[in-house]
């Protein structure tokens, strides 16, 4: 029951679902997620924590930077199935397509600066 409730809670917020969809492009630094969603760092951190607790994402830390990616092969089969369902259901949504375009611009900007995104903001 707890697992089911954690999954449904994680998927019950538009910002969390948008963050999950953004991760289809691969690992993202939390600062990139903040920029895509247009939310405060504390809010994004809380959303990502909920997604992590439910098993949708994994986090790695590199110095003071946090990077998130979708749960991998070791993920609970229910989580894998839920991720597929979310992607299939929402891939054509305008807000998701807008986020994908924004993320593309963010990544291009980070590449042009020729170092990791977060290092350029200090």
KOLBALUM-179792 format. One record per atom (N, C-alpha, C, O): residue in one letter; atom name; x, y, z. Coordinates in steps of 0.2 Angstrom, whole numbers. Each point is the difference from the previous one (the first is absolute). Layout:
BEGIN
(rec A; CA; (X; Y; Z))
...
END
This chain:
BEGIN
(rec X; N; (4; -6; 0))
(rec X; CA; (-4; 6; 0))
(rec X; C; (4; 6; 0))
(rec X; O; (-1; 5; -4))
(rec X; N; (7; -5; 8))
(rec X; CA; (4; 6; 0))
(rec X; C; (3; 2; -6))
(rec X; O; (1; 6; -2))
(rec X; N; (1; -11; -2))
(rec X; CA; (3; 1; -6))
(rec X; C; (-5; 3; -5))
(rec X; O; (2; 5; -4))
(rec X; N; (-8; -8; 4))
(rec X; CA; (-5; 3; -5))
(rec X; C; (-1; 7; 2))
(rec X; O; (-1; 4; -5))
(rec X; N; (0; -2; 11))
(rec X; CA; (-1; 7; 2))
(rec X; C; (6; 5; -2))
(rec X; O; (-2; 5; -2))
(rec X; N; (8; -8; 3))
(rec X; CA; (6; 4; -2))
(rec X; C; (0; 2; -7))
(rec X; O; (1; 5; -2))
(rec X; N; (-3; -10; -2))
(rec X; CA; (0; 0; -7))
(rec X; C; (-6; 5; -2))
(rec X; O; (1; 5; -4))
(rec X; N; (-7; -6; 6))
(rec X; CA; (-5; 5; -2))
(rec X; C; (1; 7; 3))
(rec X; O; (-2; 5; -4))
(rec X; N; (5; -4; 10))
(rec X; CA; (2; 6; 2))
(rec X; C; (5; 4; -5))
(rec X; O; (-1; 6; -1))
(rec X; N; (6; -10; -1))
(rec X; CA; (5; 3; -4))
(rec X; C; (-3; 2; -7))
(rec X; O; (2; 5; -2))
(rec X; N; (-7; -8; 0))
(rec X; CA; (-3; 1; -7))
(rec X; C; (-6; 5; 1))
(rec X; O; (-3; 2; -5))
(rec X; N; (2; 0; 11))
(rec X; CA; (-6; 5; 1))
(rec X; C; (1; 7; -1))
(rec X; O; (-4; 4; 1))
(rec X; N; (10; -2; -3))
(rec X; CA; (2; 7; 0))
(rec X; C; (3; 1; -7))
(rec X; O; (5; -3; -2))
(rec X; N; (-7; 9; -1))
(rec X; CA; (2; 1; -7))
(rec X; C; (7; 2; 0))
(rec X; O; (4; -2; -5))
(rec X; N; (-1; 5; 9))
(rec X; CA; (7; 2; 0))
(rec X; C; (4; -7; 1))
(rec X; O; (6; 0; -4))
(rec X; N; (-8; -4; 8))
(rec X; CA; (4; -7; 0))
(rec X; C; (0; -4; -6))
(rec X; O; (5; -3; -2))
(rec X; N; (-11; 3; -1))
(rec X; CA; (-1; -3; -7))
(rec X; C; (4; 3; -5))
(rec X; O; (3; -3; -4))
(rec X; N; (-3; 10; 4))
(rec X; CA; (4; 3; -5))
(rec X; C; (8; -1; 1))
(rec X; O; (4; -1; -5))
(rec X; N; (-2; 1; 11))
(rec X; CA; (7; -2; 2))
(rec X; C; (2; -7; -3))
(rec X; O; (5; -1; -3))
(rec X; N; (-10; -4; 5))
(rec X; CA; (1; -7; -3))
(rec X; C; (1; 0; -7))
(rec X; O; (4; -3; -3))
(rec X; N; (-9; 7; -1))
(rec X; CA; (0; 0; -7))
(rec X; C; (7; 3; -2))
(rec X; O; (3; -2; -6))
(rec X; N; (-1; 7; 9))
(rec X; CA; (7; 3; -2))
(rec X; C; (6; -5; 0))
(rec X; O; (4; 1; -4))
(rec X; N; (-5; -5; 9))
(rec X; CA; (6; -5; 1))
(rec X; C; (0; -5; -6))
(rec X; O; (4; -5; 0))
(rec X; N; (-9; 4; -4))
(rec X; CA; (0; -4; -6))
(rec X; C; (6; 1; -4))
(rec X; O; (3; -4; -4))
(rec X; N; (0; 11; 4))
(rec X; CA; (5; 2; -4))
(rec X; C; (7; -2; 3))
(rec X; O; (5; 1; -3))
(rec X; N; (-5; -4; 9))
(rec X; CA; (6; -2; 3))
(rec X; C; (1; 3; 7))
(rec X; O; (-5; 4; 2))
(rec X; N; (10; -5; 1))
(rec X; CA; (2; 3; 7))
(rec X; C; (0; 8; -1))
(rec X; O; (2; 3; -5))
(rec X; N; (-5; 0; 11))
(rec X; CA; (0; 7; 0))
(rec X; C; (2; 2; 7))
(rec X; O; (-1; -3; 5))
(rec X; N; (5; 9; -5))
(rec X; CA; (2; 3; 6))
(rec X; C; (-6; 3; 3))
(rec X; O; (-5; 3; -4))
(rec X; N; (4; -2; 10))
(rec X; CA; (-6; 3; 3))
(rec X; C; (-1; 7; -2))
(rec X; O; (-5; 3; -1))
(rec X; N; (11; 1; -1))
(rec X; CA; (-1; 7; -2))
(rec X; C; (-3; 0; -7))
(rec X; O; (-4; 5; -2))
(rec X; N; (5; -10; -2))
(rec X; CA; (-4; -1; -7))
(rec X; C; (-7; -1; 1))
(rec X; O; (-5; 3; -3))
(rec X; N; (3; -7; 8))
(rec X; CA; (-7; -2; 2))
(rec X; C; (-3; 7; 2))
(rec X; O; (-6; 1; -1))
(rec X; N; (9; 2; 6))
(rec X; CA; (-2; 7; 2))
(rec X; C; (-2; 4; -6))
(rec X; O; (-5; 4; 0))
(rec X; N; (10; -3; -4))
(rec X; CA; (-1; 4; -6))
(rec X; C; (-6; -2; -4))
(rec X; O; (-4; 4; -3))
(rec X; N; (3; -10; 1))
(rec X; CA; (-5; -3; -4))
(rec X; C; (-7; 2; 4))
(rec X; O; (-5; 2; -4))
(rec X; N; (4; -4; 10))
(rec X; CA; (-6; 1; 4))
(rec X; C; (-2; 7; 2))
(rec X; O; (-5; 2; 1))
(rec X; N; (11; 2; -1))
(rec X; CA; (-2; 7; 3))
(rec X; C; (-2; 0; 7))
(rec X; O; (-4; 5; 2))
(rec X; N; (7; -9; 2))
(rec X; CA; (-2; 0; 7))
(rec X; C; (6; 1; 4))
(rec X; O; (6; 0; -2))
(rec X; N; (-7; 1; 9))
(rec X; CA; (6; 2; 4))
(rec X; C; (4; -7; 1))
(rec X; O; (-3; -5; 0))
(rec X; N; (9; 6; 2))
(rec X; CA; (4; -6; 2))
(rec X; C; (-3; -4; 5))
(rec X; O; (0; -6; 0))
(rec X; N; (-2; 9; 5))
(rec X; CA; (-3; -4; 6))
(rec X; C; (-6; -4; -2))
(rec X; O; (-1; -6; 2))
(rec X; N; (-3; 9; -7))
(rec X; CA; (-6; -4; -2))
(rec X; C; (2; -6; -5))
(rec X; O; (-3; -5; 1))
(rec X; N; (7; 7; -5))
(rec X; CA; (3; -6; -5))
(rec X; C; (3; -5; 5))
(rec X; O; (-1; -6; -2))
(rec X; N; (5; 8; 6))
(rec X; CA; (3; -5; 5))
(rec X; C; (-5; -5; 3))
(rec X; O; (1; -6; 0))
(rec X; N; (-6; 9; 3))
(rec X; CA; (-6; -4; 3))
(rec X; C; (-3; -4; -5))
(rec X; O; (-1; -6; 1))
(rec X; N; (-1; 8; -7))
(rec X; CA; (-3; -4; -5))
(rec X; C; (5; -6; -2))
(rec X; O; (-3; -6; -1))
(rec X; N; (9; 7; 0))
(rec X; CA; (5; -5; -2))
(rec X; C; (1; -5; 6))
(rec X; O; (0; -6; -2))
(rec X; N; (-1; 8; 8))
(rec X; CA; (1; -4; 6))
(rec X; C; (-6; -5; 0))
(rec X; O; (0; -6; 1))
(rec X; N; (-6; 8; -3))
(rec X; CA; (-6; -4; 0))
(rec X; C; (0; -5; -6))
(rec X; O; (-1; -6; 1))
(rec X; N; (4; 8; -7))
(rec X; CA; (1; -4; -5))
(rec X; C; (5; -6; 1))
(rec X; O; (-1; -5; -2))
(rec X; N; (6; 7; 6))
(rec X; CA; (5; -4; 2))
(rec X; C; (-2; -5; 5))
(rec X; O; (1; -6; -1))
(rec X; N; (-5; 8; 6))
(rec X; CA; (-3; -5; 5))
(rec X; C; (-5; -5; -3))
(rec X; O; (0; -5; 2))
(rec X; N; (-3; 7; -7))
(rec X; CA; (-5; -4; -4))
(rec X; C; (4; -5; -4))
(rec X; O; (-3; -5; -2))
(rec X; N; (9; 6; 0))
(rec X; CA; (4; -4; -4))
(rec X; C; (0; 2; -7))
(rec X; O; (3; -4; -4))
(rec X; N; (-5; 10; 2))
(rec X; CA; (0; 2; -7))
(rec X; C; (6; 2; -3))
(rec X; O; (2; -1; -5))
(rec X; N; (2; 4; 10))
(rec X; CA; (7; 3; -2))
(rec X; C; (5; -2; 5))
(rec X; O; (-1; -2; 6))
(rec X; N; (7; 2; -8))
(rec X; CA; (6; -1; 4))
(rec X; C; (4; 7; 0))
(rec X; O; (-1; 4; -5))
(rec X; N; (5; -3; 10))
(rec X; CA; (4; 6; 1))
(rec X; C; (7; -2; 1))
(rec X; O; (2; -4; 3))
(rec X; N; (2; 8; -6))
(rec X; CA; (7; 0; 1))
(rec X; C; (3; 7; 2))
(rec X; O; (-3; 5; -2))
(rec X; N; (8; -5; 6))
(rec X; CA; (3; 6; 2))
(rec X; C; (7; 1; -2))
(rec X; O; (4; -5; 0))
(rec X; N; (-3; 11; -3))
(rec X; CA; (7; 1; -3))
(rec X; C; (2; 7; 4))
(rec X; O; (-2; 5; -3))
(rec X; N; (6; -6; 8))
(rec X; CA; (2; 6; 4))
(rec X; C; (-7; 3; 3))
(rec X; O; (-3; -3; 4))
(rec X; N; (2; 9; -6))
(rec X; CA; (-6; 3; 3))
(rec X; C; (-6; 0; -5))
(rec X; O; (-6; 2; 2))
(rec X; N; (7; -5; -7))
(rec X; CA; (-6; -1; -6))
(rec X; C; (-3; -7; 1))
(rec X; O; (3; -5; 1))
(rec X; N; (-10; 6; -2))
(rec X; CA; (-4; -6; 0))
(rec X; C; (-2; -2; -7))
(rec X; O; (-3; 5; -4))
(rec X; N; (3; -11; 2))
(rec X; CA; (-2; -2; -7))
(rec X; C; (-5; -5; 1))
(rec X; O; (0; -5; 4))
(rec X; N; (-6; 5; -8))
(rec X; CA; (-5; -5; 0))
(rec X; C; (-1; -3; -7))
(rec X; O; (2; 3; -5))
(rec X; N; (-4; -10; 5))
(rec X; CA; (-1; -3; -6))
(rec X; C; (-6; -5; 2))
(rec X; O; (-1; -1; 6))
(rec X; N; (-2; -1; -11))
(rec X; CA; (-6; -5; 1))
(rec X; C; (3; -7; 3))
(rec X; O; (6; -1; -1))
(rec X; N; (-10; -2; 5))
(rec X; CA; (2; -6; 3))
(rec X; C; (2; -5; -6))
(rec X; O; (-3; 0; -5))
(rec X; N; (8; -4; 7))
(rec X; CA; (3; -4; -6))
(rec X; C; (-3; -7; 0))
(rec X; O; (-6; -1; 2))
(rec X; N; (10; -4; -4))
(rec X; CA; (-2; -7; -1))
(rec X; C; (-2; -3; 7))
(rec X; O; (-5; -5; 0))
(rec X; N; (8; 7; 5))
(rec X; CA; (-2; -3; 6))
(rec X; C; (-6; 3; 4))
(rec X; O; (-2; -3; 5))
(rec X; N; (-2; 7; -9))
(rec X; CA; (-6; 3; 3))
(rec X; C; (-5; -5; 1))
(rec X; O; (0; -5; -4))
(rec X; N; (-5; 6; 8))
(rec X; CA; (-6; -4; 1))
(rec X; C; (-3; 0; -6))
(rec X; O; (-1; 5; -4))
(rec X; N; (-2; -11; 2))
(rec X; CA; (-3; -1; -7))
(rec X; C; (-7; 4; 0))
(rec X; O; (-2; 3; -5))
(rec X; N; (-1; -1; 11))
(rec X; CA; (-6; 4; 0))
(rec X; C; (3; 7; -2))
(rec X; O; (-4; 4; -3))
(rec X; N; (9; -2; 6))
(rec X; CA; (3; 7; -2))
(rec X; C; (1; 0; -8))
(rec X; O; (-1; 5; -3))
(rec X; N; (5; -10; 1))
(rec X; CA; (1; 0; -7))
(rec X; C; (-6; 1; -5))
(rec X; O; (-1; 4; -4))
(rec X; N; (-4; -8; 6))
(rec X; CA; (-7; 0; -3))
(rec X; C; (-3; 7; 1))
(rec X; O; (-3; 3; -5))
(rec X; N; (3; 0; 11))
(rec X; CA; (-3; 7; 1))
(rec X; C; (4; 5; -5))
(rec X; O; (-3; 4; -2))
(rec X; N; (10; -4; 2))
(rec X; CA; (3; 4; -4))
(rec X; C; (-2; 0; -7))
(rec X; O; (-1; 5; -4))
(rec X; N; (1; -11; 1))
(rec X; CA; (-3; -1; -7))
(rec X; C; (-6; 3; -1))
(rec X; O; (-2; 3; -5))
(rec X; N; (-3; -4; 10))
(rec X; CA; (-7; 2; -1))
(rec X; C; (0; 8; 0))
(rec X; O; (-3; 3; -4))
(rec X; N; (7; 0; 9))
(rec X; CA; (0; 7; 0))
(rec X; C; (3; 3; -7))
(rec X; O; (-3; 5; -3))
(rec X; N; (8; -8; 1))
(rec X; CA; (3; 2; -7))
(rec X; C; (-5; 0; -5))
(rec X; O; (0; 4; -4))
(rec X; N; (-3; -10; 3))
(rec X; CA; (-5; -1; -5))
(rec X; C; (-5; 5; 0))
(rec X; O; (-3; 2; -5))
(rec X; N; (0; -1; 11))
(rec X; CA; (-6; 4; 1))
(rec X; C; (2; 7; -1))
(rec X; O; (-5; 4; -2))
(rec X; N; (11; -1; 3))
(rec X; CA; (1; 7; 0))
(rec X; C; (5; 2; -5))
(rec X; O; (1; 6; 0))
(rec X; N; (2; -10; -4))
(rec X; CA; (5; 2; -5))
(rec X; C; (-2; 6; -5))
(rec X; O; (4; 4; -2))
(rec X; N; (-11; -4; 1))
(rec X; CA; (-3; 5; -5))
(rec X; C; (-3; 6; 4))
(rec X; O; (-2; 4; -4))
(rec X; N; (3; -4; 10))
(rec X; CA; (-3; 6; 4))
(rec X; C; (5; 6; -2))
(rec X; O; (6; 0; 0))
(rec X; N; (-10; 6; -1))
(rec X; CA; (4; 6; -2))
(rec X; C; (5; 2; 6))
(rec X; O; (5; 2; -2))
(rec X; N; (-7; -2; 8))
(rec X; CA; (5; 2; 5))
(rec X; C; (6; -4; 0))
(rec X; O; (5; 2; 1))
(rec X; N; (-6; -9; -2))
(rec X; CA; (6; -5; 0))
(rec X; C; (4; 2; -6))
(rec X; O; (6; 0; 0))
(rec X; N; (-9; 1; -6))
(rec X; CA; (4; 2; -6))
(rec X; C; (4; 7; 1))
(rec X; O; (5; 1; -2))
(rec X; N; (-9; 3; 5))
(rec X; CA; (4; 7; 2))
(rec X; C; (6; -1; 5))
(rec X; O; (5; 3; -1))
(rec X; N; (-6; -8; 6))
(rec X; CA; (5; -1; 4))
(rec X; C; (6; -3; -4))
(rec X; O; (6; 1; 2))
(rec X; N; (-7; -6; -6))
(rec X; CA; (5; -3; -4))
(rec X; C; (4; 5; -4))
(rec X; O; (6; 0; -1))
(rec X; N; (-10; 5; -2))
(rec X; CA; (4; 6; -4))
(rec X; C; (4; 4; 5))
(rec X; O; (6; 2; -2))
(rec X; N; (-9; 0; 7))
(rec X; CA; (4; 3; 5))
(rec X; C; (6; -3; 3))
(rec X; O; (6; 3; 0))
(rec X; N; (-6; -10; 1))
(rec X; CA; (5; -4; 2))
(rec X; C; (6; 0; -5))
(rec X; O; (6; 0; 1))
(rec X; N; (-8; 0; -8))
(rec X; CA; (4; 0; -5))
(rec X; C; (4; 6; 0))
(rec X; O; (6; 0; -1))
(rec X; N; (-9; 6; 2))
(rec X; CA; (3; 6; 0))
(rec X; C; (5; 1; 6))
(rec X; O; (6; 2; 0))
(rec X; N; (-8; -5; 6))
(rec X; CA; (4; 0; 6))
(rec X; C; (6; -4; -1))
(rec X; O; (6; 2; 2))
(rec X; N; (-7; -8; -5))
(rec X; CA; (6; -4; -1))
(rec X; C; (5; 3; -5))
(rec X; O; (6; 0; 0))
(rec X; N; (-9; 3; -6))
(rec X; CA; (5; 4; -5))
(rec X; C; (3; 5; 4))
(rec X; O; (6; 1; -1))
(rec X; N; (-9; 3; 5))
(rec X; CA; (3; 6; 4))
(rec X; C; (6; -3; 4))
(rec X; O; (5; 3; 0))
(rec X; N; (-6; -9; 3))
(rec X; CA; (5; -3; 5))
(rec X; C; (6; -2; -4))
(rec X; O; (5; 1; 2))
(rec X; N; (-7; -4; -8))
(rec X; CA; (6; -2; -4))
(rec X; C; (4; 5; -3))
(rec X; O; (6; 0; 0))
(rec X; N; (-9; 6; -2))
(rec X; CA; (3; 6; -2))
(rec X; C; (5; 3; 5))
(rec X; O; (5; 3; -2))
(rec X; N; (-7; -4; 8))
(rec X; CA; (4; 3; 6))
(rec X; C; (6; -5; 1))
(rec X; O; (4; 1; 4))
(rec X; N; (-4; -7; -7))
(rec X; CA; (5; -5; 0))
(rec X; C; (1; -3; 7))
(rec X; O; (6; -2; 1))
(rec X; N; (-10; 2; 3))
(rec X; CA; (0; -3; 7))
(rec X; C; (-7; -2; 2))
(rec X; O; (-5; 2; -2))
(rec X; N; (5; -6; 8))
(rec X; CA; (-6; -2; 3))
(rec X; C; (-4; 7; 2))
(rec X; O; (3; 5; 1))
(rec X; N; (-10; -6; -2))
(rec X; CA; (-4; 6; 1))
(rec X; C; (1; 3; 6))
(rec X; O; (0; 6; 1))
(rec X; N; (0; -9; 5))
(rec X; CA; (0; 3; 6))
(rec X; C; (7; 4; 1))
(rec X; O; (0; 5; 4))
(rec X; N; (5; -7; -7))
(rec X; CA; (6; 3; 2))
(rec X; C; (0; 7; -3))
(rec X; O; (4; 4; 2))
(rec X; N; (-8; -3; -7))
(rec X; CA; (0; 7; -4))
(rec X; C; (-5; 5; 4))
(rec X; O; (0; 6; -2))
(rec X; N; (-3; -8; 7))
(rec X; CA; (-5; 4; 4))
(rec X; C; (3; 3; 6))
(rec X; O; (-3; 4; 3))
(rec X; N; (10; -5; -2))
(rec X; CA; (3; 2; 6))
(rec X; C; (4; 6; -2))
(rec X; O; (3; 3; 5))
END
